[in-house]
């Protein structure tokens, strides 16, 4: 039996993002994101109810500032006390796990999907998605970009504006484009 595009996406295989089932999931995410972003802060609480039920998992004390954007939401796991500052975007075509106590600065972007390099296949909607794993107590500075397939170890620091294309060891600090380790003091 042929796999659906959603099953291919979940399996980390090439899939067509121009698929009715995936479109419906993105519409549900847009609606939940819109509710979160438009609710008065005191009414919204830590994050909007539709968004909290959309996520695969969210620990106690998670706080998501508005505005926020995600592609699907269903592939996002947030550990306890995770903080996402204003303007964060998570394109969660693959699993995105953010560990306990991690903080993302304003405008942090996490991109799981990668479009096909062949122009015809790219125009046909072919893409592949790679997961992102962010450990516990990680600090990611404002405007940083995390690409799919990256793991950031516990306690690491990603400097503001860094573009993280490779995994970061636990306790390391990286800056720049592409992100590179800071020299030891």
C-alpha positions as CSV (number, residue, x, y, z in Angstrom):
1,X,0.0,0.0,0.0
2,X,1.3,3.4,-1.0
3,X,2.3,5.8,1.8
4,X,0.5,9.1,2.2
5,X,2.5,12.3,1.8
6,X,2.0,12.8,5.6
7,X,3.5,9.4,6.3
8,X,6.4,10.1,4.0
9,X,7.0,13.4,5.8
10,X,6.9,11.7,9.2
11,X,9.3,9.0,7.9
12,X,11.9,11.6,6.8
13,X,11.4,10.8,3.1
14,X,10.8,13.0,0.2
15,X,7.2,14.1,0.1
16,X,4.9,16.5,-1.7
17,X,4.0,19.5,0.5
18,X,1.2,20.4,-2.0
19,X,-1.0,17.7,-0.6
20,X,-4.7,18.1,0.6
21,X,-4.1,16.4,4.0
22,X,-1.0,18.5,4.7
23,X,-2.9,21.6,3.6
24,X,-5.6,20.8,6.1
25,X,-3.1,20.4,8.9
26,X,-1.4,23.7,8.0
27,X,-4.8,25.5,8.0
28,X,-5.5,24.1,11.5
29,X,-2.1,25.3,12.7
30,X,-2.7,28.8,11.1
31,X,-6.1,29.0,13.0
32,X,-4.5,28.0,16.3
33,X,-1.6,30.5,15.8
34,X,-4.0,33.2,14.8
35,X,-6.0,32.6,18.0
36,X,-2.8,32.7,20.1
37,X,-1.5,35.8,18.4
38,X,-4.8,37.8,18.6
39,X,-5.9,37.0,22.2
40,X,-5.3,39.6,24.9
41,X,-2.3,38.5,27.0
42,X,-4.2,38.1,30.2
43,X,-6.8,36.0,28.5
44,X,-4.3,34.0,26.5
45,X,-2.1,33.1,29.5
46,X,1.1,31.3,28.8
47,X,-0.1,30.3,25.3
48,X,-3.5,30.1,23.6
49,X,-5.7,27.0,24.2
50,X,-5.9,26.0,20.6
51,X,-2.1,26.1,20.2
52,X,-1.6,24.2,23.4
53,X,-3.8,21.3,22.2
54,X,-2.2,21.4,18.8
55,X,1.3,20.7,20.0
56,X,2.6,17.1,20.4
57,X,3.6,18.0,23.9
58,X,4.2,20.9,26.2
59,X,5.5,20.8,29.8
60,X,4.4,22.8,32.7
61,X,5.3,26.5,32.7
62,X,5.8,26.8,28.9
63,X,5.5,30.4,27.8
64,X,5.1,31.6,24.1
65,X,5.0,35.3,23.4
66,X,3.0,36.6,20.5
67,X,3.5,36.7,17.6
68,X,4.4,33.1,17.0
69,X,4.2,30.9,13.9
70,X,4.5,27.2,13.2
71,X,3.7,25.1,10.1
72,X,1.9,22.2,11.8
73,X,2.4,22.3,15.5
74,X,1.8,18.5,15.7
75,X,5.6,17.9,15.6
76,X,6.5,20.3,18.4
77,X,7.5,19.1,21.9
78,X,8.4,21.7,24.5
79,X,9.8,20.7,27.9
80,X,8.8,22.4,31.1
81,X,9.6,26.1,31.5
82,X,10.5,26.6,27.8
83,X,10.3,30.2,26.8
84,X,9.8,31.4,23.2
85,X,10.1,35.2,22.9
86,X,8.2,37.3,20.4
87,X,8.4,36.5,16.7
88,X,9.6,32.9,16.9
89,X,8.9,30.7,13.9
90,X,9.1,26.9,13.9
91,X,8.6,25.2,10.5
92,X,7.9,21.8,12.0
93,X,7.7,19.4,9.1
94,X,9.8,17.1,11.2
95,X,9.9,16.7,15.0
96,X,11.2,19.7,17.0
97,X,12.0,19.0,20.6
98,X,13.1,21.8,22.9
99,X,14.3,20.7,26.4
100,X,13.4,21.9,29.8
101,X,14.3,25.5,30.7
102,X,15.5,26.4,27.3
103,X,15.0,30.0,26.1
104,X,14.7,31.3,22.5
105,X,15.2,35.0,21.9
106,X,13.0,37.2,19.7
107,X,12.8,36.2,16.1
108,X,14.4,32.8,16.4
109,X,13.6,30.6,13.4
110,X,13.7,26.8,13.2
111,X,13.5,25.4,9.7
112,X,13.0,21.6,9.3
113,X,12.0,21.4,5.6
114,X,14.4,21.5,2.7
115,X,13.1,22.0,-0.8
116,X,14.4,19.8,-3.7
117,X,17.4,21.2,-5.6
118,X,16.0,20.1,-8.9
119,X,13.8,23.1,-10.1
120,X,11.1,20.9,-11.6
121,X,10.8,18.8,-8.5
122,X,10.9,21.9,-6.3
123,X,8.1,23.5,-8.3
124,X,6.1,20.2,-7.9
125,X,6.4,20.7,-4.1
126,X,9.0,18.0,-3.3
127,X,10.7,18.5,0.0
128,X,12.3,16.5,2.8
129,X,12.3,17.4,6.5
130,X,14.9,16.9,9.1
131,X,14.3,17.0,12.9
132,X,15.7,19.6,15.3
133,X,16.7,18.7,18.9
134,X,17.4,21.4,21.4
135,X,18.6,20.2,24.8
136,X,17.9,21.4,28.3
137,X,18.9,24.9,29.6
138,X,19.9,26.1,26.1
139,X,19.9,29.8,25.3
140,X,19.4,30.9,21.7
141,X,19.9,34.6,21.0
142,X,17.5,36.7,19.0
143,X,17.4,36.3,15.3
144,X,19.2,33.0,15.2
145,X,18.3,30.4,12.6
146,X,18.5,26.7,13.3
147,X,18.4,24.4,10.2
148,X,17.0,20.9,10.0
149,X,19.1,18.0,11.2
150,X,20.8,20.0,13.9
151,X,21.1,19.0,17.6
152,X,22.0,21.5,20.2
153,X,23.3,20.0,23.4
154,X,22.3,20.8,27.0
155,X,23.5,24.1,28.3
156,X,24.7,25.4,24.9
157,X,24.5,29.0,23.9
158,X,23.8,30.2,20.3
159,X,24.6,33.8,19.8
160,X,22.2,36.3,18.3
161,X,21.9,36.2,14.6
162,X,23.9,32.9,14.3
163,X,23.0,30.5,11.5
164,X,23.3,27.0,12.9
165,X,24.0,24.5,10.1
166,X,25.8,21.8,12.2
167,X,25.1,20.3,15.6
168,X,26.4,22.1,18.7
169,X,28.0,20.2,21.6
170,X,26.6,20.4,25.1
171,X,27.9,23.5,26.9
172,X,29.4,25.0,23.8
173,X,28.8,28.6,22.6
174,X,28.5,29.3,18.9
175,X,28.2,32.6,16.9
176,X,28.3,33.8,13.3
177,X,27.2,32.7,9.9
178,X,27.7,29.8,9.7
179,X,27.8,29.3,13.4
180,X,31.3,28.5,14.8
181,X,32.4,27.7,18.3
182,X,33.8,30.6,20.4
183,X,37.4,30.1,21.5
184,X,37.9,28.9,25.1
185,X,39.0,31.6,27.6
